[in-house]
Structure formats: structure tokens, C-alpha cells
Amino acid sequence: VVKQFFGWLLLAVSLFLVERLLPTSISMWLWIFYFILAAVSLAVAISQSMRTATKVTAIILLAAMATAGSYWQVNKAQLEQQSHGLFTQVSSINEIQQQVENSDGWVMLDLYADWCVACKEFEQYTFSDTGVQAQFEQFTLIQADVTRNNAQDVEILSRYQVLGLPTILFFDPEGKERAEYRVTGYMNAEDFEKHLEKIVSE
């Protein structure tokens, strides 16, 4: 049982590293499959090596852990999907410029990629925050998914001199990108809300 437990633990570490390269929808199902398979495998091992009372307790605990782990993954995916839905998707410089020109207020451009762990953290923990979403009402929100790194993606990153992700750009009501407000790297909900407040209070 102990050997199996550590074996599943090592597999979890591997899965944690691999999920960074996968879309959330795929990694979610991989984790759910992992939790269920690990729970069943360990339950079988426990049933063959422990006394009845201990066996029942251990199996109940494993079932609870598998359920909690699966719920955690589903909830994480839902938060990311909900945050993703707040943005208008753009895929070229022309589309970005059109959105900026058509807006009479501040525009926020989020540069995102499936392989970017911090990008997903923004969607799961920061963009999903109610305080941040209240500030979002004062912005036109657009997002460019540069996962594929095709010619249009490269052009976007080059035009705005983006060196890494996540990067969030802000355009003022005159359509000018305000570099002093640019965000590079992850920012938690509290700090990001304050950052948005500072921008709109200008």
C-alpha cells in the first residue's frame, strides 16, 4: 500500500508538470481520471492488507479525497471558463486596433496562452474576483490567445514588444497604450483591483 501511495504521488507530480502544456478542459479530465483510478487502486490494495474496520475507514477516506479532488478540478475549470467569457476575442493587430478605436473609454488587452500557467491563474483567481469584475465594468475587455504562435500571434507580440506572458496592456480613451500601466507577470486579485482603480481614477 505504501509503495502504491508513493507511486501515485510521483505520478501526480508528473501530471502537474504536464498540465501546463495542455488546455484546461483536457487537464481537468486527466486529473479526474487520476483521482478515480488512484482511489480504486489504493482501495483494492487496502482491502487485501488491512483489517475490516481500518479497511472501511480508509476506503471512505479515499472516496472522499477522490470526490474532493474531482470537484476542485471542475470548479477550477469553471472559473477559468467564466473569466474567459468576459473578454472579446481578437486574433490580429487590425482587430485590436478596431476594438480600441471603437471604444470611448479604457481598453484592457490580455495576452493569453494555454501553456502559460500564470495566465490561467489570472483567469481562475484574479479575473473571477467580484471586486475585479466590478472594476471591469469601466473597461472594454479584449483578449488575444497566442497559444499557436502563428504569424498573427508573432506580429501582436512584436508590435507591443511583449517579452513574456502573461502581459496585460491598457489603452486610454484616446487609443494610446499607456506603458506605465502595463502588467507583466501574475498579480493577485487585491493588487489588480487597486491597479484598475488607479487607472480609471486618472
N, C-alpha and C positions, 0 to 999 in steps of 0.2 A: 504493500500500500504506500509506504513512504517513498519507494523508488518511483512508483507511478505518479505520485503527487509532484515530485520534483521534475519528473519528465514533462508533465503538463505545464508546470511553471515555466520551464525553459521554452516550451512551445508558445506560451503566452508572450514571452519576451520577443520571440521571432515574429509573431503576428503583429505585435506593437510596432516593430520596425517596418514591416512590410506595408501596414495600413497607410503609412504616409504617402505611398506611391499610388494608392487606389482611391477611386471615388467613394464618398461616404456610404452610398447605397450598397456598394459591394462589401466594404469593410464591415458594415453593420451585420450583414448576413453571415460573414465569416466568423465574427465574434459570437453571434447567437449559436451557430453550429458548434463552435469551440466549447462554449459553456455547457451545452446539452451533452455533447459527446464526452467531455471530461467528467461531468456529473454521473453519467451512466457507467462509464468505465471504472471510476472510483467506487461507485456503489456496488458494482459486481465484485470488485476486489475486496471491499469491506465485508460483503455478505459471506465471503469464503474464509475470512480470517478473524472475525470478531464474534463475541457473544451476542445473544439476541437483543438484550436491552441496549447495549452500546451500538449495535448494528442499526437499530431503528433510529436512534438519535442521530447518528452520523449520516444516514441516508436522508433524513428530514432536513438536516443542515445543508447537505449538498444540493437538495432540490431547491431550498430557499436561495442559496447562492447562485444557482443557475438562473432562477427566475429574476433575481435582482440584477444580475449581470446582463441578461437579455433586455430587461426594462431600461437599464442605463443606456444601452446602445440605441434602442429605439427612440428614447427621449432625446438623446444627443443628435440623432439624425433629423428628428422633427424640428428641433430648434434651429439647426442649420438650414433646413429647407424653408422654414418660415422667414428667417432673416434674408435668405436668398431672394425670396419673393418680394421684398421691399424695393428692390432695385430694377430699373430698366436696363436690360442687357444691351451692350454696344460691342461691336466687333471690329471697328475701324476708326481711323483718325477722323474721317468725314462724319461718321455717326456721333462721335464725341463732340465735335465742333458744332454739329447741328443741335444737339441737346443743350449745349452751353449757350448758343445764340438764341434758342427759343425760350430760355429761362429768363425771368426778370428778377431772379434772386440768386442766392448762393447755390452752387452745384458741387456735389461731392462725387468724385470718381474713385471707386475702389478697384484696384488691380488685384485679381484673384487667380489662383491656380489650384488644381486638385492636389498637387504634390506639396503644396505649401501648408505645413502644419499650423503655423501662426494665422494664416488666412482662415482656416477652419475654426480656430479658437476665437477669432473676431466674430464669426457668424454664430457660434454656439454660446459664447459668454458675454460678448460686448454688444453686438447689434441686437440681441434678443432682450436686452435690459429695457425695462419700461421707461426709465429716465432718459436713456439714449434715444429711444424711439420717440419720446415726446419732443426732443430737440430735432429729430429727423424731419418733423413736420415743417420746419423752416428751410429745408433744403430740397433740391431736386437730386435724387439719388440715382446714379448710374454705375454700372459695373462692367468691367472688361475681363472676361475669362481668357487668360493667356496660356492655358494648360497645353494646348497643342504646339505652341511656339512656332506657328506658321509665319508667313511673310507679313501678314497684317499685325500679328502679335508683336513681332520684332520691330515693326515700324512704330507701334504705340510706345513700346519700351524705350526705343531710341529717341523718339520725338520729345518725350518728357524726361529723358536721361535717368531712367529708373535702373538702379544697380541691383536691386533685390526686392523680394516680396516678403511680407505684404507692404504695399505702398498705397497711401490714400492721398489724393490731390484735391485741392479746393479752389474753385473758380469764383471770383467775386461777381456781383451783378453786372459789371462792365465786361465780363467774359475773360478777365485776366487771371491766370493761375497765380495764386499767392503762395510763393515758395516757403514763406516763413511759417505757414500753417501746415505744411506737408507732414504727414505721419509716415515714418518708416519703422517697421517692427511692431510687435504686439503692444497694445495698450488696453488696460482693463477698463471695465465699464465706468467706474467712478471718474477716472482720469480723462477718459474720452468724452464723457458728458461735459466735464469742465472745459475741455478743449473746444467743443462745439459752442458752448455758451460764450466763450471768449470771441469766437469768430463772429457770431451773429450780433454781439453787443458792440462791434466796431462802429 
